[in-house]
Amino acid sequence: TWHEFCDWYLELSKPVLMKDEFGENQKQAARETLTKVLDALLRVLHPIMPFITEEIWQKLPATSDQRLMTQAFPDEKDFPRDPDAEQDIQWIKDFTLGVRQIRGEMNISPSRALDVLLQNVSLEDKNRLGKHETLVKSIARVSGVDIIDASEAAPPSATALLAEMKILVPMAGLIDPVAEIERLSKRIEKLQKDKTKSLAKLDNPNFVDRAPQSLVEQERTRIAEIDQALSQLTSQVDTHRSLLDKV
């Protein structure tokens, strides 16, 4: 309910319901699917959340003179699987998560629409982009999507991977590289200090021999996590420095 219906299907339905690119038949199909799935979810959840599910169910069309507690459980045969649709939706989700990953790593506002380049694009990727470009642009907050040849030199970009396909967000003009290098350098400095403290603990025989093994492993895990974060931050700094070299 939370991670598929709310997190994804509701969000994917918004452009269908609100954008002129989608026809009335598509809008009505989305409304009916939203209602049908919510009805089924409320029936399934009712035994463990009786009061709130009953209250919500009363707001659905044509249920005001009935009670959810008297309704039958949903039947699986009324919700047949569609493997092709599931793969398409997974592709849209992975594309969106790739763009969101770049936003998070580069500290880019979620509200800012981004231009995206795609490289190493398979025929299947191209077909899915053609079918779902409007949805992808809306939910990933992308203003434009261009495909470049695998052999073409891409501009300095932040990168995410969707299988073999590269999702590239060119950095030029998007952020202030000097300010971003300064911000990232401070984070690197703090992580290096944290790593030094953890290494000092592990170099101390009193700690290693006397502390519970769980605490010793916790410090080792922390060092590994810090190393991974430092690698990512250093890569981001290199990307921003390459932008400065272009100026």
C-alpha positions in Angstrom: 0.0 0.0 0.0 2.7 2.5 1.0 5.6 1.6 -1.3 3.7 0.7 -4.5 0.2 2.3 -4.4 1.1 5.5 -2.6 4.8 6.0 -3.4 4.4 5.2 -7.1 1.0 4.6 -8.6 -0.5 7.7 -7.1 2.4 9.8 -8.4 2.3 8.2 -11.8 -1.4 8.8 -12.0 -1.1 12.6 -11.5 0.3 13.4 -14.9 -2.2 11.1 -16.5 -5.1 12.9 -14.8 -3.7 16.5 -15.2 -1.9 16.6 -18.5 -3.5 17.2 -21.9 -1.2 14.7 -23.5 -3.4 12.0 -22.1 -6.9 11.4 -23.5 -10.1 11.1 -21.6 -10.1 7.3 -21.9 -6.7 7.1 -20.3 -7.8 9.5 -17.5 -11.0 7.5 -16.8 -8.9 4.2 -16.8 -6.6 5.8 -14.2 -9.6 6.9 -12.0 -11.1 3.4 -12.2 -7.8 1.7 -11.3 -7.2 4.0 -8.4 -10.7 3.3 -7.0 -10.6 -0.4 -7.7 -7.1 -0.9 -6.1 -8.0 1.3 -3.1 -11.2 -0.7 -2.5 -9.2 -4.0 -2.6 -6.5 -2.6 -0.3 -9.0 -1.4 2.2 -10.7 -4.9 2.2 -7.4 -6.6 2.9 -6.4 -4.2 5.6 -9.7 -4.0 7.4 -9.2 -6.9 9.8 -6.1 -5.3 11.3 -7.1 -1.6 10.8 -10.9 -1.7 11.0 -11.9 1.8 12.0 -9.8 3.9 9.6 -10.4 1.5 6.6 -14.2 1.7 7.2 -14.1 5.5 7.4 -12.1 5.7 4.1 -14.2 3.1 2.4 -17.3 5.1 3.0 -15.9 7.9 0.9 -15.6 5.6 -2.2 -18.3 5.8 -4.9 -21.4 3.8 -4.4 -20.6 2.5 -0.9 -22.5 4.9 1.3 -25.3 2.4 2.1 -22.9 -0.5 2.8 -20.3 -1.5 5.4 -16.8 -2.6 4.6 -16.9 -5.2 7.4 -19.6 -7.2 5.5 -17.7 -7.2 2.2 -15.8 -10.2 0.7 -12.0 -10.4 0.5 -10.6 -9.5 -2.9 -10.1 -12.4 -5.3 -6.7 -12.9 -6.8 -8.2 -13.7 -10.2 -9.6 -10.2 -10.4 -6.1 -8.8 -10.4 -4.2 -10.8 -13.1 -0.4 -10.2 -13.4 0.9 -8.3 -16.4 4.7 -9.1 -16.6 5.3 -6.6 -19.5 3.6 -3.8 -17.6 5.5 -4.6 -14.5 8.8 -4.5 -16.3 7.9 -1.1 -17.9 7.0 0.3 -14.5 10.2 -1.0 -13.0 12.1 0.7 -15.8 10.3 4.0 -15.0 11.0 3.6 -11.3 14.7 2.8 -11.8 15.1 5.8 -14.2 13.4 8.1 -11.7 15.5 6.7 -8.8 18.7 7.3 -10.9 17.8 10.9 -11.4 16.9 11.3 -7.7 20.2 9.7 -6.7 22.1 12.3 -8.8 20.0 15.1 -7.1 20.9 13.8 -3.7 24.6 13.3 -4.4 24.9 16.8 -6.1 22.7 18.6 -3.7 20.3 19.7 -6.5 16.8 20.9 -5.5 14.0 18.4 -6.1 12.0 21.1 -7.8 14.6 22.0 -10.4 13.9 20.4 -13.8 16.9 18.7 -15.3 18.2 18.1 -18.8 19.2 14.4 -19.1 21.4 12.6 -21.6 21.2 8.9 -22.2 24.1 6.7 -23.4 24.5 3.0 -24.2 20.7 2.9 -24.9 19.3 -0.4 -26.0 16.4 -0.8 -28.4 14.3 -1.9 -25.4 15.3 1.3 -23.5 14.5 3.4 -26.5 11.0 1.8 -26.9 10.2 2.3 -23.3 11.3 5.9 -23.4 9.1 6.4 -26.4 6.1 4.9 -24.6 6.6 6.6 -21.3 8.5 9.8 -21.9 5.7 12.0 -20.5 5.5 10.0 -17.3 9.3 9.9 -16.9 9.6 13.7 -17.4 6.9 14.4 -14.9 7.8 12.1 -12.1 11.6 12.5 -12.4 11.3 16.3 -12.9 13.1 16.1 -16.2 12.8 18.9 -18.8 14.5 17.1 -21.7 15.9 13.7 -22.6 18.4 13.3 -25.4 20.1 10.1 -26.6 23.8 10.3 -27.5 25.9 7.7 -29.3 27.9 5.4 -27.1 31.2 6.6 -28.7 30.3 10.3 -28.3 32.2 12.2 -25.6 29.7 13.3 -23.0 30.1 16.7 -21.2 31.1 16.6 -17.5 28.1 15.0 -15.9 26.8 13.2 -12.8 26.0 9.6 -13.7 23.6 6.9 -12.7 23.2 3.5 -14.2 20.0 1.7 -15.4 21.4 -1.7 -16.3 23.8 -0.9 -19.2 22.3 2.5 -19.9 23.9 5.6 -18.5 21.8 8.4 -17.2 23.8 11.6 -17.4 23.0 15.0 -16.0 25.4 17.7 -17.4 26.7 19.8 -14.5 27.6 23.0 -16.5 25.4 25.9 -15.4 23.6 23.7 -12.9 25.6 24.5 -9.8 28.5 26.7 -8.6 31.5 24.3 -8.8 33.6 26.4 -6.5 31.0 26.5 -3.8 30.2 22.8 -4.2 33.9 21.8 -4.0 34.2 23.8 -0.8 31.0 22.1 0.7 32.2 18.6 -0.3 35.7 19.3 1.0 34.3 20.1 4.4 32.4 16.8 4.4 35.5 14.9 3.3 37.5 16.6 6.1 34.9 15.6 8.7 34.7 12.0 7.5 38.5 11.7 7.5 38.5 12.9 11.2 35.8 10.3 12.0 37.8 7.6 10.3 41.0 8.6 12.2 39.1 8.3 15.5 37.7 4.8 14.6 41.2 3.6 13.5 42.6 4.8 16.7 40.1 2.7 18.6 41.0 -0.4 16.6 44.7 0.3 17.1 44.2 0.3 20.8 44.6 -3.2 22.2 42.6 -2.3 25.3 39.6 -1.5 23.2 39.9 -4.5 20.8 40.5 -7.0 23.7 38.1 -5.7 26.3 35.2 -4.2 24.3 32.3 -6.4 23.3 32.9 -8.0 19.9 29.8 -6.2 18.5 31.3 -2.8 19.2 34.6 -3.8 17.6 32.7 -5.0 14.5 30.7 -1.8 14.6 33.8 0.3 14.3 35.1 -1.8 11.4 31.8 -1.5 9.6 31.9 2.3 10.2 35.3 2.6 8.6 34.1 0.6 5.5 31.1 3.0 5.2 33.3 6.0 5.6 35.6 4.7 2.9 32.7 4.3 0.6 31.4 7.8 1.3 34.9 9.3 0.8 35.2 7.5 -2.6 31.8 9.0 -3.7 32.6 12.5 -2.4 36.1 12.5 -4.0 34.5 11.4 -7.3 32.1 14.3 -7.1 34.9 16.8 -6.3 36.7 15.5 -9.5 33.6 16.1 -11.5 33.3 19.7 -10.3 37.0 20.4 -10.9 36.5 19.2 -14.4 33.8 21.9 -14.8 36.3 24.5 -13.6 38.8 23.3 -16.2 36.2 24.0 -18.9 35.7 27.6 -17.8 
